[in-house]
Amino acid sequence: MDKITFKYTKAEKSWIMQDWANSAYSIMVTTAVFPLFFKAVAEGSGVSGADSTAYLGYANAISTFLVSISAPVLGTIADYKGLRNPLFTFGTLLGIFSTLGFAFVPSDKWLPLLFLYALSAIGIGVANIFYDGSLMDVTTLQRMDRVSSAGFGFGYIGSSIPFIIFIFFQLTQILPLSQMALIKWGFVLTSIWWFGFTLPYWKNVQQIHYIERQPQVVRSSFKRLWQTFRHIREYKNAFIFLLAYFFYIDGVGTIFKMATAVGSDIGLSSNDLIIVMLITQIVAFPFSILYGVLSKHYGNKRLIYTGILTYLLICVYALSLDSLTTFIILALLVGTAQGGIQSLSRSMFGQLIPSERSNEFFGFYNIFGKFAAVVGPLLMGIITQYTKNSLDGVFALIVLFIIGAIILHFVEEPVKPAAEN
């Protein structure tokens, strides 16, 4: 236990705690509860099941597109001294208050609900640009894999706690609340959890690597961004990695966001889906930590390939989904790979870039990751509406993993310094 918990510095622990905080949004809103809530509201207003799934995919695509086009500029601005934390705070509070707003939307108004969801997705997307970029400020190159993996790992556990509280009240029905009212209180709890556990980050994570502020910050940021593009050959390895990341993380994100909607389409109940998502979170915790430990011995690139192979199996297996048992098997497979492939992608990229320009480069990291997430949901939405079968939409994602794996082959893995204790 000491090796896992007590050897982290205060800054590292606070950084990890932020993943603990915002991951509550990921399971309560992105994955498990909100998609079912939205589909119930939409279908109650006469929208078909396939169309409500497609509209949710379109909302994900639009919000991620807006984040992606702004990410490089925001990241470049954040590299200036004293600007990263205020931008992080803006994105975080936008996400928190939009999520809180779900509780106040009338239960027969699906369009305002979808709009607030898009705003919340923009908020957490913007905040995560600066959260990822701050990894360079809280740890060293030697410890980066371990800290990044711990962030994802403990994020799965942290997100599970409000989720378990919600499930307890839903299954026991000990509170005199309707199902809709209970779900809305779940969104309130998510907002409070997110805010409360972000406090250590606000207190202890400081911007150590930065560029001194210049006059006309925005204009200077565009100039720096243009210089990066002009000298892109100097960072060839990092940008080849980003191109590979663009494709394989697209598939990862789409499966994550659309899983419960797919489960609903094959006839699973909301309680079944919520429990399955909890199982996924529990499985993802040790496997995220394991990926970080194994990277020391086998390297990031080989383990990212392991994650890609797992997702290829997931895409093929999705065609056989027809029961709770098959969906649990699919969810277990997702849990073994999801956190590991994301955490090692983040730390590997951090090892390929200059630390004083980490926010700018993580802006590119986010534009590739977020813009990729436009393609996946759109692809899945179009295929689902065309075939009237969301399982075909999941299978279509296989091409993204194959292309990502091919491009990753050309990335030269960075040589890490000698390990620290």
C-alpha positions in Angstrom: 0.0 0.0 0.0 2.9 2.4 0.8 4.2 2.1 -2.8 0.8 3.0 -4.2 -0.3 5.8 -1.9 2.2 7.3 0.6 5.1 8.0 -1.6 3.3 10.6 -3.7 4.1 14.2 -3.1 1.4 16.7 -2.0 1.3 18.1 -5.5 1.0 14.6 -7.1 -1.7 13.6 -4.6 -3.7 16.8 -5.3 -3.4 16.2 -9.1 -4.6 12.7 -8.7 -7.5 13.9 -6.5 -8.7 16.1 -9.4 -9.2 12.9 -11.4 -11.1 11.5 -8.4 -13.2 14.7 -8.5 -14.1 15.1 -12.2 -14.5 11.3 -12.9 -17.8 11.5 -11.0 -19.0 13.4 -14.0 -17.7 10.8 -16.4 -19.7 7.9 -14.9 -22.8 9.8 -13.7 -23.2 12.0 -16.8 -21.1 10.8 -19.7 -21.6 7.0 -19.3 -24.2 5.6 -17.0 -27.0 7.9 -15.8 -27.5 10.8 -18.1 -27.8 8.9 -21.4 -30.6 6.8 -19.9 -32.2 9.9 -18.3 -32.0 11.7 -21.6 -33.4 8.8 -23.6 -36.3 8.5 -21.2 -37.1 12.2 -21.5 -36.7 12.3 -25.3 -38.7 9.1 -25.9 -41.4 10.4 -23.5 -41.7 13.4 -25.9 -42.1 11.2 -28.9 -38.5 10.7 -30.1 -37.7 7.2 -31.2 -34.9 5.2 -29.4 -32.6 5.2 -32.4 -33.1 8.9 -32.9 -32.5 9.8 -29.3 -29.2 7.7 -29.4 -28.2 9.6 -32.6 -29.0 13.0 -31.1 -26.9 12.2 -28.1 -24.1 11.3 -30.4 -24.5 14.6 -32.3 -24.4 16.5 -29.0 -21.1 14.8 -28.1 -19.8 15.6 -31.6 -20.7 19.3 -31.5 -19.3 19.9 -28.0 -16.1 18.1 -28.6 -15.6 19.9 -31.9 -15.9 23.3 -30.1 -13.4 22.2 -27.5 -11.1 20.9 -30.1 -10.9 24.0 -32.3 -10.2 26.2 -29.2 -7.8 23.8 -27.5 -4.4 24.8 -29.1 -5.1 28.5 -28.6 -6.2 28.1 -25.1 -3.2 25.9 -24.3 -0.8 28.4 -25.8 -2.4 31.2 -23.8 -2.1 29.0 -20.6 1.6 28.6 -21.0 2.0 32.2 -20.0 2.7 32.8 -16.3 -0.4 32.9 -14.1 -3.0 32.1 -16.8 -3.4 28.4 -16.7 -5.2 28.1 -13.3 -7.8 30.8 -14.1 -8.6 29.0 -17.4 -8.8 25.7 -15.6 -11.2 27.2 -13.1 -13.4 28.6 -15.8 -13.8 25.2 -17.5 -14.4 23.5 -14.2 -17.1 25.8 -13.0 -18.8 25.8 -16.4 -19.0 22.0 -16.2 -20.1 22.0 -12.6 -22.9 24.5 -12.9 -24.2 23.0 -16.2 -24.4 19.6 -14.5 -26.2 21.2 -11.6 -28.6 22.7 -14.2 -29.8 19.2 -15.2 -31.8 19.1 -11.9 -33.8 22.2 -12.9 -34.9 21.3 -16.4 -38.5 20.2 -16.7 -38.8 16.4 -17.3 -40.6 16.9 -20.6 -38.0 19.2 -22.2 -35.4 17.1 -23.9 -33.8 19.9 -26.1 -32.8 22.2 -23.2 -31.5 19.1 -21.4 -29.3 18.2 -24.4 -28.1 21.8 -24.6 -27.0 21.8 -21.0 -25.3 18.5 -21.5 -23.3 20.0 -24.4 -22.3 22.9 -22.2 -21.2 20.6 -19.4 -19.1 18.5 -21.9 -17.5 21.7 -23.1 -16.7 22.7 -19.5 -15.0 19.5 -18.6 -13.2 19.3 -22.0 -11.7 22.8 -21.5 -10.7 22.0 -17.9 -9.0 18.8 -18.9 -6.7 20.7 -21.3 -5.1 22.4 -18.4 -5.4 19.4 -16.1 -3.4 17.3 -18.5 -0.9 20.0 -19.1 -0.3 20.4 -15.4 1.1 16.8 -15.2 4.4 18.3 -16.1 4.3 20.6 -13.1 3.6 18.0 -10.4 6.0 15.2 -11.2 9.1 14.1 -13.1 9.7 12.3 -16.3 10.6 9.2 -14.4 7.4 9.2 -12.3 5.0 10.4 -15.0 3.7 7.0 -16.1 3.0 6.1 -12.5 1.3 9.3 -11.6 -0.8 9.5 -14.8 -2.0 5.9 -14.3 -2.8 6.6 -10.7 -4.9 9.5 -11.8 -7.0 7.3 -14.0 -7.0 4.4 -11.5 -8.1 6.4 -8.4 -10.5 8.4 -10.7 -12.4 5.1 -11.3 -12.7 4.5 -7.5 -13.6 8.2 -6.7 -16.3 8.2 -9.4 -17.7 5.0 -8.1 -18.6 6.4 -4.6 -21.3 8.9 -5.6 -22.4 6.3 -8.2 -22.8 3.7 -5.4 -24.7 6.2 -3.3 -27.1 6.8 -6.2 -27.5 3.1 -6.8 -28.2 2.4 -3.1 -31.1 5.0 -3.0 -32.4 3.8 -6.4 -32.5 0.1 -5.5 -33.7 0.5 -1.9 -36.2 3.3 -2.7 -36.0 4.4 1.0 -36.5 8.0 0.0 -40.0 9.2 -1.0 -38.8 10.4 -4.4 -39.8 9.5 -8.0 -37.3 8.0 -10.3 -36.8 11.3 -12.1 -36.4 13.3 -8.9 -33.8 10.8 -7.6 -31.8 11.1 -10.8 -31.8 14.9 -10.6 -30.5 14.7 -7.0 -27.8 12.4 -8.4 -26.7 15.2 -10.6 -26.7 17.6 -7.7 -24.4 15.2 -5.8 -22.1 14.9 -8.8 -21.7 18.7 -8.9 -21.0 18.9 -5.2 -18.5 16.1 -5.4 -16.7 17.6 -8.4 -16.4 21.0 -6.7 -15.3 19.7 -3.3 -12.5 17.4 -4.4 -11.2 20.0 -6.8 -10.2 22.2 -3.8 -6.9 20.4 -3.2 -5.9 21.0 -6.9 -6.7 24.7 -6.6 -4.6 24.9 -3.4 -1.5 22.8 -4.2 -1.0 22.6 -8.0 1.0 25.6 -9.2 2.3 26.5 -12.6 6.0 25.8 -12.4 6.9 25.6 -16.1 5.8 28.7 -18.0 6.7 31.5 -20.4 6.9 35.0 -19.1 3.8 37.0 -20.0 4.0 39.3 -23.0 1.9 42.3 -24.2 -1.2 41.3 -26.1 -1.3 37.8 -24.8 -3.8 36.5 -27.3 -2.0 37.9 -30.3 1.3 36.6 -29.0 -0.3 33.1 -28.5 -1.4 33.0 -32.1 2.2 33.9 -33.2 3.7 31.1 -31.0 1.1 28.7 -32.4 2.1 29.6 -35.9 5.8 29.2 -35.1 5.1 25.7 -33.8 3.4 24.8 -37.1 6.3 26.3 -39.1 8.9 24.2 -37.1 6.8 21.1 -36.8 9.7 18.9 -38.1 11.4 19.6 -34.7 8.6 17.8 -33.0 7.9 15.2 -35.7 7.8 12.2 -33.3 5.2 14.0 -31.1 3.0 14.8 -34.0 3.2 11.3 -35.5 2.1 10.0 -32.1 -0.8 12.5 -32.1 -2.0 11.2 -35.5 -2.0 7.7 -34.1 -3.8 8.9 -31.0 -6.4 10.7 -33.1 -7.6 7.4 -34.5 -7.4 4.9 -31.6 -8.7 7.3 -28.9 -11.6 8.2 -31.1 -12.8 4.6 -30.8 -12.1 4.5 -27.0 -14.1 7.7 -26.4 -17.0 6.7 -28.5 -17.5 3.3 -26.9 -17.2 5.0 -23.4 -19.8 7.7 -24.2 -22.3 5.5 -26.1 -22.2 2.2 -24.1 -25.3 2.7 -22.0 -27.3 3.9 -25.0 -26.3 0.7 -26.8 -27.2 -1.4 -23.8 -30.6 0.2 -23.7 -31.2 -0.5 -27.4 -30.7 -4.2 -26.9 -33.3 -4.2 -24.1 -31.4 -4.0 -20.9 -33.0 -2.2 -17.9 -31.6 0.9 -16.4 -30.7 -0.9 -13.2 -28.8 -3.6 -15.1 -26.9 -1.0 -17.1 -26.0 1.0 -14.0 -24.7 -2.1 -12.2 -22.7 -3.1 -15.2 -21.1 0.3 -15.4 -20.1 0.0 -11.7 -18.5 -3.3 -12.4 -16.5 -1.7 -15.2 -15.3 1.0 -12.9 -14.1 -1.5 -10.3 -12.2 -3.6 -12.9 -10.7 -0.5 -14.4 -9.0 0.6 -11.2 -6.4 -2.2 -10.8 -5.8 -2.5 -14.5 -5.0 1.3 -14.8 -2.5 0.9 -12.0 -1.2 -2.3 -13.6 -0.6 -0.6 -16.9 1.5 2.1 -15.1 3.6 -0.6 -13.3 4.1 -2.7 -16.4 5.2 0.3 -18.5 8.4 0.4 -16.5 9.3 -3.1 -17.8 7.7 -3.3 -21.3 7.4 0.4 -22.4 4.4 2.5 -23.1 4.1 1.7 -26.8 3.8 -2.1 -26.3 1.1 -1.6 -23.6 -0.8 0.9 -25.8 -0.8 -1.8 -28.5 -2.2 -4.2 -25.9 -5.1 -1.8 -25.2 -5.7 -1.4 -29.0 -5.9 -5.1 -29.4 -8.4 -5.4 -26.6 -10.6 -2.8 -28.3 -10.5 -4.6 -31.6 -11.9 -7.6 -29.8 -14.5 -5.4 -28.2 -15.7 -4.1 -31.6 -16.0 -7.7 -33.0 -17.7 -9.0 -29.8 -20.2 -6.2 -29.8 -22.0 -7.8 -32.8 -23.0 -10.7 -30.5 -24.6 -8.5 -27.8 -28.0 -9.9 -27.0 -28.3 -10.3 -23.2 -27.1 -9.0 -19.9 -24.4 -11.7 -19.7 -22.8 -10.7 -23.1 -23.0 -7.0 -22.1 -21.2 -7.7 -18.8 -18.4 -9.5 -20.7 -18.1 -6.5 -23.0 -17.9 -4.2 -20.0 -15.2 -6.3 -18.4 -13.1 -6.1 -21.5 -13.5 -2.3 -21.6 -12.5 -2.1 -18.0 -9.2 -3.9 -18.6 -8.1 -1.5 -21.2 -9.8 1.9 -20.9 -7.8 3.5 -18.1 -4.5 2.0 -19.2 -4.6 3.1 -22.8 -5.6 6.7 -21.8 -3.1 7.1 -19.0 -0.1 5.8 -20.9 -1.0 7.9 -23.9 -1.0 11.0 -21.7 2.3 10.2 -20.1 4.0 9.1 -23.3 3.0 12.4 -24.9 4.3 14.3 -21.9 7.7 12.6 -22.4 7.8 13.7 -26.0 7.3 17.5 -25.5 9.1 20.5 -24.0 8.0 21.1 -20.4 7.9 24.9 -20.6 5.3 24.6 -23.5 3.3 21.7 -22.0 0.0 23.5 -22.1 0.4 24.5 -25.8 1.3 20.9 -26.7 -1.4 19.4 -24.6 -3.7 21.8 -26.4 -2.7 19.9 -29.6 -3.2 16.6 -27.6 -6.7 17.7 -26.8 -7.5 18.9 -30.3 -6.5 15.5 -31.6 -8.3 13.7 -28.9 -11.4 15.8 -28.9 -11.7 16.3 -32.6 -11.3 12.6 -33.0 -14.3 12.3 -30.8 -16.3 14.2 -33.4 -15.7 11.5 -36.0 -16.6 8.4 -33.8 -20.0 9.5 -32.5 -20.9 10.9 -36.0 -19.9 7.6 -37.6 -21.8 5.6 -35.0 -24.8 7.9 -35.3 -25.0 7.6 -39.1 -24.5 3.8 -39.2 -27.0 3.4 -36.4 -29.7 5.4 -38.2 -28.9 3.8 -41.5 -29.0 0.2 -40.3 -31.4 0.8 -37.3 -28.9 -1.2 -35.2 -26.5 0.4 -32.8 -24.3 -2.8 -32.7 -23.4 -2.2 -36.3 -22.3 1.3 -35.3 -20.0 -0.1 -32.6 -18.4 -2.6 -35.1 -17.7 0.2 -37.6 -15.3 1.7 -35.0 -12.9 -1.1 -35.7 -11.3 0.8 -38.6 -10.2 3.6 -36.2 -8.3 1.2 -34.1 -6.6 -0.4 -37.0 -5.5 2.9 -38.5 -4.2 4.1 -35.1 -2.2 0.9 -34.6 -0.5 1.2 -38.0 0.5 4.9 -37.4 1.7 4.1 -33.9 4.3 1.8 -35.4 6.2 4.8 -36.7 6.5 6.5 -33.3 9.9 6.3 -31.7 9.4 5.7 -28.0 11.3 8.1 -25.7 14.1 6.9 -23.6 13.3 7.5 -20.0 15.8 8.6 -17.4 16.8 6.2 -14.6 13.9 5.4 -12.4 13.4 7.2 -9.1 12.3 5.6 -5.9 
